């Protein structure tokens, strides 16, 4: 019997997080599901097979709760092989000058600081376990490349996540910690529901945008996670093929 593979997935109750958890479960991973709401986490666990799932309700913006998440993982499984930093939110779509400080801070706290806190705790485990190392995959976004109109907090946070990915990749290199990022465009979720009615474009028009099945993202992340630690995909972009991104200008 081979070594147990252990993965933490944040934002695991819905959407991309749930899809990635399901894909990892099919590949034989033991899972730690984190998110603010317990009920959706239990629903994901039911699909994944509860015997290999630990549920830890967690607010990734709270350093104490993040420490508890990683402590419980280590106490339960004795190691950590994969962290998928997925928890994220967006701010209301409104002119930049109309955003409140609280709306800005909430996005930065969740998307950037939350990913940092989880990465920090993952490093503490991965650097000292045997065999040493592990993998961290950050959920970036198409917004880590280009903005949508009226999306300053989300776009800024995702550009910053790219910097975190690069820094973690460099700092983790000597400890066999591989860090990569998946940049996703239009995965069908609660966050993309408005696209079905038309969404503001850079030219001022409103257009309906196609979306893609989150299960396809799950398979892509599971593939990244399946690679040996001497191999890394630093950045992978996966998107709905007909979304207006390539050539948008």
N, C-alpha and C positions, 0 to 999 in steps of 0.2 A: 504493500500500500504506500503510495507516494505521500509527500508532505501536503498537509492541508493548505489550500490557498484562501487567504482572507482578504476581503475587500470592504471598505467603507464607502457608501454612496450617500452624499448629502442631497437634500431635496428629493428624497426617494419615494415620496408618497404619490406623486403625480407625474404626468408628462414624460419628459426625457429621463428623469431620474428613475422612474418606475420602469421604463422600457429598458434602460441599461441594466438595472437590477435583474430583470427577467432574463436578459441575454447572458449575463454573467452566471446566473443560476443554472442555465442550460449547459454552460461550460464547466460546471462542477465547483464553482466558487462557494465558499461560506461567506455570508453577507452580514454586514452591520448596516441597518437602514436608519438614517437620521433625517429628521425633519421636524418642523414645529408642531405639526398636528399628528396625534397618535393614530386616529382612525384611518387616514389614507395609508399610513405606514403598514398597518395591519392588513389592509386590502392588498398591498403589494406583496407582503409576506405570504398571504394565502396563495397567490399565484406562483410564487417562487418555491414553495415547499417549506413549511415552517420549521422543519427539523434542522435546517442549515441556516437559519436566520435569527439574528438578534436585533430587536427593535430598541432604539435609544432616542426618544424624543429630544430634540436639540435645537436651540436657537444659535446659529453659527455666529451671530454678532456678540454673543456673551462668552468671554474668555473662560469663565468658570464652567459653563455647560460644555464647551468644546473640550476642555481638559477631562471632564467626566466621560464624554463620549469615547475618547481615546484610552482612558484608563479602563473603562469597562471592556473595550475591545481586547486590550492586552490581558486583562484578568480572565476573560472568557476563552480566548484562543491562543494567547501566548505570543502572538506576532501580528504583523500587518504587512500585506504584500501589495495592496493597491488602495489608493485614495482617488475617488472621482469627485472632484470639487464641482458640484452642479448647482447648489442652492443659489437662486438668483431672483430678483424682482426688477420691475421697471417703474418709472415715474409716469404720472399722467402726461399725455401728449399736449403740450401747451407751449407758447412762446418762451424762449429762454429766460427773458426778464420777468416772466410771470411765475416762475418756479419758486417755491418757498425753500428756505434753508432746510426745513425738516424733510421735504421731498427729496432734495439732493442728498442729504446725509443718510437717509434710509437706504437708498440705492447703493451708495458707496460702502456703507457699513456691511451690507449683506453680500454684495457681489465681489468686493475687493477685500475688505478687512476680514470677512468670514473665510474667504479662501486662504488668506495669509495665516490666520489663526490655525486652521486645519492643517495647512502645509507645515507649519512650525511644529505642531504636535506629531505629525507623521514623521518628520525628520528625527525627532527625539527617539522614536521607536526604531525606525529603519536603520539608523546609524549604529545601533547597539545590539541588534538581534543577530542570530545565527541561523542560516546564512545571512550575511549583511545585505542591506539594500532593499529595494522595492520600487514601485512605480506610482507616479502621481499624474493624473490626467485632469486638466482644467477645462471646464466648459467655457470657451471663449464665445464667439458669435461672429456672424458676418459683420456685426457692429464693431468688432475689433479691427476691422479693415476700413470700413466706410460708414458714415452716419446715415440715419434716416432723418428727415426733417423733425424738429422739435423733440430731440432725444438726447440732449446733452448729458444728463446724469448716467444713463445706461451706456451710451457710447464711450464716455470718459472712463467709466468703470471697466469696460471690456478692453479698451486700449491698455489700461493699467494691468489687467490680468495677463496680457501678453508679456509685459515687463516682468511680472511675477514668475511666469512660466520660464522665461529666459534665465532669470536669476536663480531660480530653484534648480534648473537644469545644470547650470554652471556650478553652483555651490554643492549640489548633490553628486557630482561626477566622481569624486574620489571615494565616495561611500557606496557606489553602485546603485545610486538612486536615479532612475530615469524619469524625466519630467517632460510631458508633452501637452498638447492642447488640441481640442476639437472645436472647430469654428462652424457653427450650424446656421443654416439659413432656412427659415420658415418650416420648422417642425410643427405639425398640427398639435395645438394645445390650447388651454384657456387663454394664453397670452396672444395667440394668433387668431382668435375668433373674429376680431374686428376686420381682419383681412378679407373675410368672406363677404363683407358688405362694401369693401373698398377702403383703401388706406392712402393717406397723403403721400404724394411723390415729390421728388426734388423740384419738378417743374411746376408745382402747384396744383396738379390734377389729382384726382382720386381714382385709384384703380384696384380692382380685385386681384389679389396675388395668389398663386397656387401654393399649396403646402405639401409636405411630405410626411409619410408614416413614421412616427417616432421609433417603431420597431427596427427600421433601417439604421437609425442612429445607434440603437442598442447593439446591433450586430457590428457596426463599425468600431465602437468603443471596445467591445469584447475582443475584436481582432487586435487592436492596439495593446490591450491588456494581455493577450496571449503570447506576445513576443518575448523571447529571452531577454534578460536585462543587459546583454551586450549589444542589443539592437533597440533603437528608439525611433519613433515617428514624432519629431518635434511639433509639427503642425499638420493637421488634416482638415480640409474644408469639405463639408458635405452639405448639400443644399437641394431644395426643390429645383429641378432642372430648368423649369421655365420661369422662375422668379426673375424680376428685372434687376439683376445684379451685374453680371458680366456685360461690359459695354455700356453700363449706365452712365458713366462719365461724370 
